[in-house]
Amino acid sequence: MTKIKEILISLRAVTPATWVRLVMLIASVIGVAVRLFGGDFSAENEEAVKDVAAIVVLVITSAAAYWKNNSFTEAAQAADSILAALKRNK
């Protein structure tokens, strides 16, 4: 029970931008899965363009989500604070 409480406390300190990146990543994965597995697999040019566009959006949002430092744990958030303090003191 204590571990769950620690996790919930850590999640409260996660920045809104991190949550937005996570939501966008999940939405992209769902969108690509629906498009690829729920759609019609016809060989029309328009369909192929939509499939490629869905994959490009997935790749871009995945890269953006993982390029940024997504500090979900308390230790990572503490490290971010130390890094920010070091950058300010330069």
C-alpha positions in Angstrom: 0.0 0.0 0.0 2.9 2.4 0.7 4.4 1.7 -2.7 1.1 2.7 -4.4 1.0 5.9 -2.4 4.5 6.7 -3.4 3.7 6.1 -7.1 0.6 8.4 -6.9 2.6 11.1 -5.2 5.3 10.9 -8.0 2.6 11.1 -10.7 1.2 14.3 -9.3 4.5 16.0 -10.0 4.7 15.0 -13.6 4.5 18.0 -15.9 1.4 18.6 -18.0 3.5 18.6 -21.2 4.6 15.0 -20.3 1.0 13.9 -20.0 0.1 15.6 -23.3 3.0 13.7 -25.1 1.8 10.5 -23.5 -1.8 11.0 -24.6 -0.7 11.9 -28.1 1.4 8.8 -28.3 -1.4 6.6 -27.2 -3.8 8.3 -29.6 -1.4 7.8 -32.5 -0.9 4.1 -31.7 -4.7 3.6 -31.5 -5.2 5.5 -34.7 -2.7 3.5 -36.6 -4.0 0.2 -35.2 -7.6 1.1 -36.2 -6.4 2.2 -39.6 -4.3 -0.9 -40.3 -6.4 -3.6 -38.7 -9.9 -2.1 -38.8 -9.9 -0.7 -42.2 -10.4 -2.1 -45.6 -7.2 -3.5 -47.1 -7.9 -2.3 -50.7 -5.1 -1.3 -53.1 -6.5 2.1 -53.9 -4.0 4.9 -54.0 -6.1 7.0 -51.6 -6.1 4.3 -49.0 -2.3 3.8 -49.3 -1.7 7.5 -48.7 -3.9 7.4 -45.6 -1.9 4.4 -44.3 1.4 6.1 -44.9 0.1 9.3 -43.3 -1.0 7.4 -40.2 2.4 5.8 -39.9 4.2 9.1 -40.3 2.1 10.7 -37.6 2.9 7.7 -35.3 6.6 8.0 -35.9 6.7 11.8 -35.3 4.7 11.6 -32.1 6.7 8.6 -30.8 9.9 10.5 -31.5 8.6 13.6 -29.8 7.3 11.7 -26.8 10.6 9.9 -26.2 13.0 12.8 -27.2 11.8 14.8 -24.3 12.7 13.8 -20.8 9.6 12.1 -19.4 10.2 12.0 -15.7 7.6 9.9 -14.2 9.5 8.6 -11.1 10.4 10.6 -8.0 14.1 9.9 -8.6 14.0 11.3 -12.2 12.1 14.4 -11.0 14.7 15.0 -8.4 17.5 14.6 -11.0 15.7 17.1 -13.2 15.6 19.6 -10.3 19.4 19.1 -9.7 20.1 19.5 -13.4 18.0 22.7 -13.6 19.9 24.1 -10.6 23.2 23.3 -12.1 22.2 25.0 -15.4 21.1 28.1 -13.5 24.5 28.4 -11.6 26.6 28.3 -14.8 
